[in-house]
Each structure stands twice: as C-alpha cells, then as structure tokens.
Amino acid sequence: MNFRRFFSRAQSAPAARERLKVLLAHERAAVGDSDLVTKLRDEILRAISKHMQIDSDKVSVKMERGAQVSTLAVDIEIPFELTRKAA
Amino acid sequence: MGKVIVVTSGKGGVGKTTSSAALGAALAKGGDKVVVVDFDVGLRNLDLVMGAERRVVYDLVNVIQGEAKLTQALIRDKRVETLYLLPASQTRDKDNLTSEGVEKVIAALKSVFDWVICDSPAGIERGATLAMRHADIAIVVTNPEVSSVRDSDRIIGLLDSKTLRAENGEHMEKHLLLTRYDPVRAERGDMLKVDDVLEILSIPLLGIIPESMDVLRASNLGCPVTLADDRSAPSIAYCDAARRLKGENLPIMIPGEKRGFFGKIFGRKAA
C-alpha cells in the first residue's frame, strides 16, 4: 500500500513556506528580544512581582505568534492571603 | 582594484566552501586573477576541497601576526595558474583574527587580484563577521530547507548592518546561491521551490546548483567541481553563476538531469 500512501500524502513544502514567512516576519521586526510581545511579557511579570512573590510554578506564560495577530496569555495563581491583605 | 566577495550562509554544511572553490576556479579559468581566502580558523577545509592540503606552509593568521609575508602564504593552484588559495590556520584560535589585520590583508590582496573570495565560517561570530566586513558583494548560500532559509535571513540582516559598506551608508550587493536543489522533490511539493525562497529572502538569484553526486566526487578528489568535469550539471551551474558575477545577463535554468529537453528556462532576470 506504499503506492497509495505516496500519492495521498500531503505536500510539505507549502507548510514550510508559510511557517518561514510568519517566523521571519517576527524575527525581522524584533532586534534581539525587544519585540512587543516579549516586552509585554516582561513588563507584566515585573508589575506582578511588585505585589507578590512570583512562584514560577504558579505562572504560565504562553505566546502564539501568528501572521496577523499574536496572543500573549499570562495565567497566574494568586494565593487567597494576598487578596485578603490588599482589601 | 579587485572586488571582494564574501560567501556566507549562517548555517553550516550548506556548501559555502564548495561554492567558494567552484566559483573561484570558474572565474580563474576565464583568465581573471583570483584568490580564495579561508576564514574558518580552527576548522579549515578549503585547502582540502581545492586539493592543496599538503602544500600549506603558512596561513592567514601567520600573515596577520607578521610571521609570514603574504606572498609566502599564498598557494598557487596546480591546474589553473591564476587561481590562488590563502588557507586558514588549523591550530590557532580564531581570536587571532584582528579587524586591522584582516583589513590590511584584504587591501593587499585587492590591489593584486581581480577577485578576492572570502569563504566565511558558519555562525555569526567573529570569523563570520570579519569575513563579510570588507566585502563589496555577498553571496548568500542557501539550501531549500527551513533552517537554512532562516539563517540566511539573519545573515542578510548582518550584511545590511555590520559590513563597512552598510556602515558607510552604501548599498551592499547581495546574491542568492541556491544549492543542493532537487527539482524532482520541489515539483512533487516536498521541497521549497526556487520562487518560495526568493519570495522569502527577496535578494536577486545568482544561480541554482542541483543536488549532485558530482559535488561529492569532486571534493573526494580535491578538485573544485568546475575543474573536475566541464559538463556536469553543478559545474555548468557554477560557471554560469561566475559569468553572472562578471555582469553577463544569462537566463537562469533549473538544472536537472534531463537538461535541454525538459530543462526549464526562467523568465526572471538574472542577478
């Protein structure tokens, strides 16, 4: 059945092309680590660390760089004592 | 005054040394005086590819440190009398390459040779930046493969910022040399096509070198592929690229085994 697999297999070059385009668009915009999404990530974490000790296990940062839109998701667990103290 | 070319890529193993030797030999065959300079201090290989490994006495670092004269370090090719090699040091550290030293050597070579071809090491460290620093023309060697294209993009950025020409606000002439191209796999959709790579990197195309047994055979023999067999597909592709460097306007062919009959001629203008 190798014969059929050979013909049904999707082409991989278009995927390579699209991945490269998105990646390079970001890399060209960024000099070093100073692109917007990275900056936001660092500043958000810095702002949070002013108010609480960041436990790296309790913080999840996810970045998704897309062609048109990038997303940054920061997920932080804030212990109950801290919210009570602030109130 | 000769022209200084840097052959660079960022990624290793894409064919910088093979291309430096092949283009150098092709230019020299036409009667031009050519020197190919190995900048890969510590990991020299140009001597091996050009078949001069047993004739290396002095090297680039010796010249820079004043331990040897330039004329003592240059090795003349046994096949083409206008072709010379300046080997890199195998034992010294690459920190021995100083910016001033390289500048002096390049200036001296430029005054004697028509072409000074600098074979860059892989990476973006000192050796690579010094190899590109004094270049008038850059040849970016790229394989139709994602990591090579990404690294080439990075190198193009450095060529536009870290070279003397760029710092003086002058235009840095850059050409793409696509190597190890397999037209059958590209046609099947399993390899980036010429147009894909050109669209992404957007620098003019100097040539397409097909994936070929002849390249390995030539390096096994220590002979630049353009001197090994005049009629092999990679040899023809490199010779055409060399003619384009000299300003000829040749149509770019996608090389394949079935040349002439199925060989496709591009409508695109050459670099």
Interface residues (C-beta under 8 A of the other chain):
Chain A: Q11 S12 A13 P14 A16 R17 R19 L20 K21 L23 L24 E27 R28
Chain B: E145 V146 V149 R150 D153 R154 G157 A186 R188 G189 D190 M191 L192 K193 D196 I200
